[in-house]
Amino acid sequence: MDALSDVLRVVRLTGGVFLDARFTAPWSVAGRVEPFKLEPFLPTPEQVICFHYVVSGRLVAAMDGAAPTEMKPGDIILFPRNDAHVLASALNLTPEPAGDIVFQPPGTGIFNVAHGGGGDETHIVCGFLGSDGGANPLLQALPKMLTLNVADTPAGNWIAESFAFAAQQLARQEAGEGAIIGKLSELMFVEAVRRYIDELPPQEAGWLAGLRDPHIGRALALMHTKPAHDWTAEELANAVNMSRSAFADRFTQLIGTPPMKYLTNWRMQVAAVKLRERRQTIAQIAFGVGYESEAAFTRAFRREMGQPPAAWRKQIEAPQH
C-alpha cells in the first residue's frame, strides 16, 4: 500500500451526503457545513471537509483568501477545513445565508434546496467527509479550496455517471443512495489529494511534499500506522533504504522537523484523540502510543501540549461559556 493510502487509513475519514440542491439564476448562497447538522449521517465530527459536486449547470465558488473558481458539470470542489464560502450564478450578487433556504423533507435525512430567480438551473449535490479526531496533518497541509474534474480521473466516466445517477435517486428518496455517494465522496477526496500532490512544484517543501517523496512518505506511513513501535531514526532509515544521516537530513528538509521530534508530536496527537474519547485510562493510552510508563508519557505530553494529560482531559470536558 502506498504512503498516502496508509495515512488516509489512519485519519479515518467517513463520507456522506447531506444536501441535494437546485438553483435557478440569479442566485447566490453563503455558508459552511454546521457539524451538528451531520448527526443523521455521522456522530458530530470534530473535523469536516465540505464538498460540492456539480451535476448540471454552472456556478462560481469563492472564499476569502482564494481566487474564485468557475465550475461546470463533473467538477467537484472541496473545502478541507470547512471554511465559509459562497456559491453563486454570479459574484456580483448578495448571497443568502444557506441556513435560510435549506429544508428537510419529512421521512429523509437529506436536506433540500430549491432557490433562485427562475432562470438557468444548476443542480449540485453537497456532501462531507468527517473525522472524529483532531490528529489530521493531511487536512492542515491542504489548501483552503481544492478542485477536481472527475473526467480527468482514470475512472472519470464511471464516477460521473454514478454520481449523476445517485443524485437522481436522492431526489426520489431511494434507500441506500446516500451511502453510495458517501463512498464516491471518499474516492473523490483521494483523487483530489493525489492530483494536488502530483502537481506540487519539485522544489516544494512541507508535509505533502514529504508524503510524495518515496522514502520520506514511507517513513511517515510507518510512524502513523505504528506509533507505539520503538522507532529510532536508524531503524526508519533502514526501513526506507537510506543511510541514517541522509534520511534525517531529507526528512528535516521536507517536513521541517527532525523525524524523532515529528514522531513525538504525532504520538501526542494520537494520545489527545484517545483522551477525548475517554475509552482508555491514561496508563493504557501511554502504552498505546509507545511509552513504557505513565510518568514518562505524562512528562512528554506536558512538554508538547502544555499541561499533563489528566488536566488536558478535564479541560476539554469542561462546559464552554
C-alpha positions as CSV (number, residue, x, y, z in Angstrom):
1,M,0.0,0.0,0.0
2,D,1.3,3.5,-0.8
3,A,2.1,6.1,1.8
4,L,-1.0,8.3,1.1
5,S,-3.3,5.3,1.5
6,D,-1.6,4.4,4.8
7,V,-2.1,7.9,6.1
8,L,-5.7,8.1,4.9
9,R,-6.4,4.9,6.7
10,V,-5.1,6.3,9.9
11,V,-7.1,9.6,9.8
12,R,-10.3,7.6,9.1
13,L,-12.4,9.9,7.1
14,T,-16.1,8.9,6.6
15,G,-18.0,10.3,3.7
16,G,-21.7,11.1,3.3
17,V,-24.2,13.4,1.5
18,F,-26.5,15.9,3.3
19,L,-27.9,18.1,0.7
20,D,-29.5,18.0,-2.8
21,A,-29.7,21.5,-4.2
22,R,-31.3,23.0,-7.3
23,F,-30.7,26.7,-8.0
24,T,-32.1,28.9,-10.8
25,A,-30.3,32.1,-11.9
26,P,-29.8,34.6,-10.5
27,W,-28.8,33.1,-7.1
28,S,-26.1,33.3,-4.5
29,V,-25.7,31.5,-1.2
30,A,-23.1,31.7,1.6
31,G,-22.3,29.3,4.3
32,R,-20.4,26.3,5.7
33,V,-21.3,22.9,7.0
34,E,-22.5,23.0,10.6
35,P,-21.2,19.8,12.1
36,F,-24.4,19.3,14.2
37,K,-26.4,19.0,11.0
38,L,-24.5,15.9,10.1
39,E,-25.8,14.0,13.1
40,P,-28.4,12.0,11.0
41,F,-25.4,10.6,9.0
42,L,-22.4,10.7,11.4
43,P,-22.0,11.5,15.1
44,T,-20.9,15.1,15.2
45,P,-17.4,15.1,13.7
46,E,-14.6,17.2,15.1
47,Q,-13.2,18.0,11.6
48,V,-15.3,18.4,8.5
49,I,-14.4,18.5,4.8
50,C,-17.2,20.1,2.8
51,F,-17.6,19.3,-0.9
52,H,-20.0,20.2,-3.7
53,Y,-20.4,18.2,-6.9
54,V,-21.9,19.9,-10.0
55,V,-24.4,17.5,-11.6
56,S,-25.6,20.0,-14.2
57,G,-25.4,23.7,-14.9
58,R,-22.6,26.1,-13.8
59,L,-21.6,28.2,-10.8
60,V,-18.8,30.3,-9.3
61,A,-17.3,29.4,-6.0
62,A,-15.4,31.9,-3.9
63,M,-14.0,32.4,-0.4
64,D,-11.6,34.8,1.4
65,G,-8.0,34.1,0.6
66,A,-8.6,32.1,-2.6
67,A,-9.3,33.0,-6.2
68,P,-12.8,32.5,-7.5
69,T,-13.4,29.2,-9.3
70,E,-15.8,28.6,-12.2
71,M,-17.4,25.2,-12.0
72,K,-19.1,23.1,-14.7
73,P,-20.8,19.7,-14.7
74,G,-18.5,17.0,-13.4
75,D,-16.5,19.4,-11.3
76,I,-16.1,18.9,-7.6
77,I,-14.9,21.5,-5.1
78,L,-13.7,20.6,-1.6
79,F,-13.1,22.8,1.4
80,P,-10.7,20.7,3.5
81,R,-11.1,22.8,6.7
82,N,-14.8,23.6,6.1
83,D,-14.2,27.4,5.7
84,A,-17.1,29.7,4.9
85,H,-17.6,30.1,1.2
86,V,-20.0,31.5,-1.5
87,L,-21.6,29.6,-4.4
88,A,-23.4,31.7,-7.0
89,S,-24.5,32.2,-10.5
90,A,-22.5,35.4,-10.5
91,L,-20.3,37.0,-7.8
92,N,-21.9,40.5,-8.1
93,L,-25.0,39.2,-6.2
94,T,-25.7,39.5,-2.5
95,P,-25.5,36.0,-1.0
96,E,-28.4,34.5,1.0
97,P,-27.4,32.6,4.2
98,A,-27.6,28.9,3.5
99,G,-29.5,28.3,6.7
100,D,-32.4,30.4,5.4
101,I,-33.1,28.3,2.3
102,V,-32.3,24.7,3.3
103,F,-35.2,22.5,4.3
104,Q,-35.5,18.8,5.3
105,P,-38.4,16.8,3.7
106,P,-40.3,14.5,6.1
107,G,-39.0,11.0,6.3
108,T,-35.5,11.6,4.9
109,G,-32.2,12.8,6.4
110,I,-31.3,14.5,3.2
111,F,-31.7,18.3,3.2
112,N,-33.1,20.0,0.0
113,V,-32.7,23.4,-1.6
114,A,-34.9,24.9,-4.3
115,H,-34.0,28.5,-4.7
116,G,-33.4,31.3,-7.2
117,G,-34.8,33.6,-9.8
118,G,-36.3,31.1,-12.3
119,G,-33.5,31.2,-14.9
120,D,-30.9,28.6,-15.9
121,E,-30.8,25.7,-13.4
122,T,-27.8,24.4,-11.6
123,H,-28.0,21.1,-9.8
124,I,-25.4,20.3,-7.1
125,V,-25.0,17.6,-4.5
126,C,-23.3,18.7,-1.3
127,G,-21.5,16.2,0.9
128,F,-19.0,15.9,3.6
129,L,-16.1,13.9,4.9
130,G,-15.8,13.8,8.6
131,S,-13.1,12.8,11.1
132,D,-13.7,12.1,14.8
133,G,-10.2,13.0,15.8
134,G,-8.1,16.2,15.8
135,A,-4.8,14.5,14.7
136,N,-5.1,15.1,11.0
137,P,-1.9,16.6,9.4
138,L,-3.3,15.9,5.9
139,L,-6.2,18.3,6.3
140,Q,-3.9,21.0,7.8
141,A,-1.5,20.7,4.8
142,L,-4.1,21.1,2.1
143,P,-5.1,24.4,0.6
144,K,-8.4,26.1,1.7
145,M,-10.1,25.1,-1.5
146,L,-9.4,22.2,-3.8
147,T,-11.0,21.4,-7.1
148,L,-11.1,18.3,-9.4
149,N,-12.9,17.4,-12.6
150,V,-13.9,13.8,-12.5
151,A,-13.3,13.5,-16.2
152,D,-9.6,13.9,-15.5
153,T,-9.6,10.8,-13.3
154,P,-8.8,7.3,-14.5
155,A,-12.4,6.2,-13.9
156,G,-13.9,9.6,-14.7
157,N,-16.8,8.5,-16.9
158,W,-17.9,5.8,-14.5
159,I,-17.6,8.1,-11.5
160,A,-19.6,10.9,-13.2
161,E,-22.4,8.6,-14.3
162,S,-22.5,7.0,-10.8
163,F,-22.7,10.5,-9.1
164,A,-25.4,11.7,-11.5
165,F,-27.5,8.5,-11.1
166,A,-27.2,8.5,-7.3
167,A,-28.1,12.2,-7.2
168,Q,-31.3,11.4,-9.2
169,Q,-32.2,8.7,-6.8
170,L,-31.6,11.0,-3.8
171,A,-34.3,13.3,-5.2
172,R,-36.7,10.3,-5.2
173,Q,-35.6,9.3,-1.7
174,E,-34.4,5.9,-2.8
175,A,-32.9,3.9,0.1
176,G,-29.1,3.5,0.1
177,E,-28.2,6.2,-2.4
178,G,-26.7,8.4,0.3
179,A,-24.3,5.6,1.2
180,I,-23.3,5.2,-2.5
181,I,-22.5,8.9,-2.8
182,G,-20.7,8.8,0.5
183,K,-18.3,6.2,-0.9
184,L,-17.9,8.2,-4.1
185,S,-17.1,11.3,-2.0
186,E,-14.3,9.4,-0.3
187,L,-12.9,8.3,-3.7
188,M,-13.2,11.9,-5.0
189,F,-11.3,13.2,-2.0
190,V,-8.4,10.7,-2.5
191,E,-8.3,11.6,-6.2
192,A,-8.3,15.3,-5.5
193,V,-5.4,14.9,-3.0
194,R,-3.4,12.7,-5.3
195,R,-3.8,15.2,-8.1
196,Y,-2.8,18.1,-5.9
197,I,0.3,16.3,-4.6
198,D,1.3,15.3,-8.1
199,E,1.1,18.9,-9.3
200,L,3.3,20.3,-6.4
201,P,6.4,22.0,-7.7
202,P,9.6,19.8,-7.5
203,Q,11.2,22.3,-5.0
204,E,8.1,22.3,-2.7
205,A,8.7,21.5,1.0
206,G,6.1,20.6,3.6
207,W,4.1,17.6,4.8
208,L,2.5,16.9,1.4
209,A,5.8,17.1,-0.4
210,G,7.2,14.7,2.2
211,L,4.3,12.4,1.5
212,R,5.1,12.4,-2.2
213,D,8.8,11.5,-1.6
214,P,9.0,7.7,-1.9
215,H,11.4,7.4,1.1
216,I,10.0,10.1,3.5
217,G,6.4,9.2,2.5
218,R,7.0,5.6,3.6
219,A,8.6,6.7,6.8
220,L,5.6,8.9,7.6
221,A,3.3,6.0,6.9
222,L,5.3,3.7,9.3
223,M,5.1,6.3,12.1
224,H,1.5,7.0,11.5
225,T,0.4,3.4,11.4
226,K,2.6,2.1,14.2
227,P,3.0,5.0,16.7
228,A,3.6,2.6,19.6
229,H,6.7,1.0,18.0
230,D,10.0,1.9,19.5
231,W,11.2,3.7,16.4
232,T,14.7,5.1,16.0
233,A,16.0,7.3,13.2
234,E,18.3,4.4,12.2
235,E,15.5,1.8,12.1
236,L,13.3,4.2,10.0
237,A,16.2,4.9,7.7
238,N,16.8,1.2,7.2
239,A,13.1,0.6,6.5
240,V,13.2,3.1,3.6
241,N,16.7,2.1,2.3
242,M,18.6,5.2,3.3
243,S,21.5,5.9,5.5
244,R,20.7,7.4,8.9
245,S,22.3,10.8,8.1
246,A,20.8,11.1,4.6
247,F,17.3,10.2,6.0
248,A,17.5,12.6,8.9
249,D,18.6,15.4,6.6
250,R,16.0,14.7,3.9
251,F,13.2,14.3,6.5
252,T,14.0,17.6,8.2
253,Q,14.4,19.4,4.9
254,L,10.9,18.4,3.7
255,I,8.9,18.2,6.9
256,G,10.5,21.0,8.8
257,T,11.3,19.0,11.9
258,P,13.6,16.0,12.7
259,P,12.0,12.6,12.5
260,M,12.0,11.8,16.2
261,K,10.5,15.2,17.0
262,Y,7.8,14.6,14.5
263,L,7.1,11.1,15.9
264,T,6.7,12.5,19.4
265,N,4.3,15.1,18.2
266,W,2.3,12.5,16.3
267,R,2.1,10.3,19.4
268,M,0.8,13.2,21.4
269,Q,-1.9,14.0,18.8
270,V,-3.0,10.3,18.8
271,A,-3.0,10.4,22.6
272,A,-5.1,13.5,22.5
273,V,-7.7,11.8,20.4
274,K,-7.8,8.8,22.8
275,L,-8.1,11.2,25.8
276,R,-11.0,12.8,24.2
277,E,-12.7,9.5,23.6
278,R,-12.4,8.5,27.3
279,R,-12.4,4.8,26.4
280,Q,-9.0,4.2,28.0
281,T,-7.1,5.1,31.1
282,I,-4.1,7.3,30.9
283,A,-1.8,4.4,31.5
284,Q,-3.4,2.4,28.7
285,I,-3.1,5.4,26.3
286,A,0.6,5.8,27.3
287,F,1.3,2.2,26.4
288,G,-0.7,2.5,23.2
289,V,1.5,5.4,21.9
290,G,4.8,3.9,22.8
291,Y,5.6,4.8,26.4
292,E,6.5,2.2,29.0
293,S,5.3,4.2,31.9
294,E,2.6,6.7,32.7
295,A,5.1,9.0,34.2
296,A,7.2,9.2,31.0
297,F,4.1,9.7,28.9
298,T,2.9,12.5,31.3
299,R,6.2,14.3,31.0
300,A,6.2,14.1,27.2
301,F,2.6,15.2,27.0
302,R,3.1,18.2,29.3
303,R,6.1,19.2,27.2
304,E,4.3,19.0,23.9
305,M,0.7,20.0,24.9
306,G,1.4,22.5,27.7
307,Q,-0.2,20.5,30.6
308,P,-0.4,16.9,31.9
309,P,-2.9,14.5,30.2
310,A,-5.3,14.4,33.2
311,A,-5.6,18.2,33.2
312,W,-5.9,18.3,29.4
313,R,-8.8,15.8,29.5
314,K,-10.6,17.8,32.2
315,Q,-10.2,21.0,30.3
316,I,-11.9,19.6,27.1
317,E,-14.7,18.2,29.2
318,A,-15.4,21.5,31.0
319,P,-18.6,23.3,29.8
320,Q,-17.9,26.1,27.3
321,H,-19.3,29.5,28.3
